[in-house]
Amino acid sequence: MNKFKTLGLAIAVSAASTALHASDFSYNYIDLGFGITDDENSSSNGEYRTFAGSFVTPMGPFIAFESTSYEEEGQYNVDLTAVGVGAFTATGSQTDIFGTLQLVNADLGTSGDESGFRVSIGARTALGSHVELDGKVKYEDVYEDSDTSIAIALRYYATPGLAASLNYDTAEINGLEIDSMYAAIRFAF
């Protein structure tokens, strides 16, 4: 991966995002999630843990970060860290589209480390005054083979600053397909 090309793309996303306008969704949040993983090679479930979030900068784009762990004893132990920039815009009174560009590092345990980038494009839509549907498509060029995957969340806001969600996430990590189902809590600020 050419780090100069990635840096140039990040600067372009940041510059373009200043023309985008605000929405009713908060992009200042922290998510904590716990759940299970299911991979194609095992009949048992593994563990999934994530700490992720974003915050909007004064210039307009947001900074997005993620620290996720996939673990099944004797099968895999992966710690993934991602950080990057993103932009969003309202496409109507109840829907936003967003995109992120992140640098990714995957600690594969005894198999070493891999690093690369991820591009995500998604939408957030309000299904009511307290319910949100969030979905995205992710393209990752981190491992020997690149991968496209999806993530879906159904989120219930008890208050504007506190939400609980049910999530489904697919990933191909170093050739292993892993599906994750987890619950998360979001603190928006």
Secondary structure, 3 states (H helix, E strand, C coil): CCHHHHHHHHHHHHHHHCCCCCCCCCCCEEEEEEEEEEECCCCCCEEEEEEEEEEECCCCCEEEEEEEEEEECCCEEEEEEEEEEEEEEECCCCEEEEEEEEEEEEECHHHCEEEEEEEEEEEEEECCCCEEEEEEEEEEECCCCCEEEEEEEEEEEEECCEEEEEEEEEEEECCEEEEEEEEEEEEEC
